[in-house]
Amino acid sequence: CVVNLQTIVNAANDAETYVHHQSAASNTWVILHQMNKYPSVTVVDSGNTVVVGSVAYDSPNQVTITFEASFSGKAYLN
């Protein structure tokens, strides 16, 4: 699967996109986004490589993403 990272970064400029910055390495990211919906999620590590995790929608305003290994990076929700 090829993902154009520039498309993801450009989407971050939309009012509908929330960017979560995970500065501390962790294998579980809990994201409170306050978007009042179940957004699509794309995660990149600190090297801008797309990482796939297990996304659980806790509520319309929170997601928890679990990964096999700990790392830092960003999650783009839209």
N, C-alpha and C positions, 0 to 999 in steps of 0.2 A: 504494500500500500504506500503510495507516495502522497505526502501531505505538503502543501505549499505553506511554509511557515509565514511568509509575507502576508498571505491571505488572513491568517489567524491574527497577526499583529495589526493589520489594517482594520479588522473587525473590532479590535479593542478600542478603536476610536469611536465606535457606535455608542449611542446612548443606551442601547439594549445589552451591552456587553459589560460583564464584571470581571476584573482581573484580580486574582488572588496571588499574593506574593508569599511563598513559603520559604522564609529565610533560614529556618532551622531544619536540618535534615531529619526526616521522619518517614516511616512507612505508612502512616495514617494521617491524612489531612482532613480536618473538619472545617468546612467552609460555610460561614454564615454570610449569605449574599443578599438577602432582603429583596429579591427580584419578584417574589410572589408567584413563582412558576417553577416548573421542573426543567431547567435549562440543559442544553447539550453541553458537554464538558470536553475540553482538549487540554492535556497537560504536557508541558515541556520541562526538561531538566535545566540545570544551570548552563548547559552547553547548547541549549535550544533544540535538543533532540526530543521528538514526541515519545512519550511514555504512556503505556496502556496500564490502567488499573481497574479495580472493581469499584464501580460507582453505586452508592446507595443513596436514594433520595429520602432523607429523614423527614422532610417537610417541604412545603413550597418555598421555604426560605433557607434551607440548609441541606448540604450534601456532605457525605463522608466518602473519601476515596482511599482505598487500601491498595498498597503495592507490595511486591515481593521483597523489595529492598528499600532502605531509607535513602532519601536524597532531597535536595532543595530544588526549587524551580518556581514555575508559575502555572496557574490553572486559568484558562479562559472559559467563561461561562456565558452562553448567549441563548 
